Amino acid sequence: MSGLHAGAQRVVVLGCSGSIGPQAADVLEGSRDRMQCVGLAAGRDWRTAVEQARRLGVDRIAIADRDAAREASEAFSGTVLA
């Protein structure tokens, strides 16, 4: 990720599609020089997880619901864990 400083914190957002997930993504997007998002996790809302992954440059997401994970795998070029 460009602009990442050597001491940047690596962050995984659990519940990225929940009530505070989008705000967490906003904070991470505005703090790329201090934090790097390396993973996202969601329950069923794979669309939000994929959108945030693309926006934040994340190549790994986890989706708890297996059917939703299957759909995410078709839409996302990175790794999708179920």
N, C-alpha and C positions, 0 to 999 in steps of 0.2 A: 504494500500500500504506500503510495507516494506521500511524502511529508511526514511520515511516522518517525518520531524520535526514538533513539535507542532505549530510553527508559519508559516508553509508553506502556500503559496497562493493557493487558489483553482481557477482553470482556466477552462473556456469553450471556445473552439475554434469555432467561427462562420466562415463558409466558409472553412472548413478543406480541401476540395478538390480543392480549388481555387489556384491562383498563388502563394500565400505565405503560404498556409496551410501546405504543407509538411515540409517547413522550420520551421514553428511553432512547429510541432510535433517533429522535431529533437531537437529543443531547450528544449522542455519539457522533452524529453527523457534524455537529458544530465543534467537536473536540478531537478531531482526527490527529492533531499534533500531540495529544496526550493519551488518547485511548484508541485501541483497535478492537473492533468487534470481530471475533473469530468464530462465532456460532450463534444460532438462533433456535429456539424451541417453541413449539405451539401445540395445542391439543388437537384441534380439527381444522382451524382456519389456515389452510395451507397457502391460500392466495396472499394473505397479509404477510406471511413469513417469506414467501418468494419475493414479493415486492420490496420488503425491507432488505432482504439479502442482496438483491440487485443494487439497491440504493446505497448500501453500506459496503459493498464489495466483499460480501461473505460467500464462501464457497461450500459451507456445510450448514444444513438445517436438520432439525429433528422434529418429526410430527408424530404425536402419540397415536392417533387414529390410523390404523393400517390402510383403510380405503383412501383416506385423505392423503396419506404418504404416497400411495401409488399414483394418485393424480398429480401430486407435486413432482414426482419423478419424471412425469411426462412433460411438465412445463418448465422445469428448472434444470440447467445444465450442470450444476454442482452436485454434491453428494447429499442424498436425502436418507436419513436414518429413521426407521420406524420402531 
